[in-house]
């Protein structure tokens, strides 16, 4: 039982560290905006239940930030993941 708990804690730590990336200023683009709807957004409003920057699955209540790109709303687990997505959205979306 202790091993199972240890594995769960370890997996959660790895998932969170994947999103701990250095943020940079997003590129300006007329087809993207930097929304900040955050926590109260529903998964059904998002283009996907996946953070396209780090690949993390999103759940309602765990969405830290959002951005709109080409009229679709994308959710992110952290502001850093959002910033990285906005640097090159097409590259992030290609990670599917």
N, C-alpha and C positions, 0 to 999 in steps of 0.2 A: 504494500500500500504506500509506503514511504517513497519507493522508487517511482510509482505512478505520479505522485504529487511532484516529485523532483523533476520528472520529465515535462510535466505541464508547466511548471514555473520556468524551466529552461526554454521551452518552446515559446512561451509568451515573451520572454526577454529577447530572444532572437528576432521575433516578429517586430517588436518595438524598436530594436536597434536598427532594423532595416530602414526605418523611417527617420532616423536621426541623421539626416544629411544636411549639409550646409546650404542655407537658402541664399539665392541671388535675386536680383531684380528681374521681374518678368519682362519679356519683350512686348513691345506695343504692337497690336494687330487689330485691324478693324473688325475681325470676326471673332474676337475673344474678349471676354471681360472677366474681371476678378471679383466675383460675387463673394459674399461672406455670410451665407445663410446659416451655415453651421449646424448645430445640434438638432434643431427642430425639423429638418428636412426629412421627407419620407423616401425610402428606397425606390418607390414607384415613380418618383420625380426624376431620378437619376438615369443617365444613359446606361449605367451598369452598376452592379453591386460590388465592383472591384476598383481599387485605387490603381489607376493605370501607371502611376510612377513606380510604386514598390511591389504591386501585385497583391497586396493585402485585401482580403474579403472585408467588405463593410457591412455593418449592421446598424439598424436604426438606433439612434442614441450614441453611436460611436463615431459619427462623421464630424470631423473637426473643422472642415472648410469645404467650399465648393467653388467652381469656376465654370463659366459658360464658354463653350467653344463650338462654333458652327451651329448655333441654336440648340445645343444639347448641354445639359448640366452634368458635370462630373464631380464626384465626391472624393475627398481625400482624408486620410487618417491623421494628417498633420499639416500645418502651414508650410513646412519644409517640402513635403511631397507636392503640394500645390505649386509652390514656387518653381520646383524642378520641372513639373509638367508644363507650366507656362513658358519656360525657356524654349521648348521645342515640342509642342503638342503632338505633331505628326509622328515623331519618333516614339513618344510615350504610347500613343495609340497603336503603333505597330508591334508593341510588346505582347499583344493579345496572346 
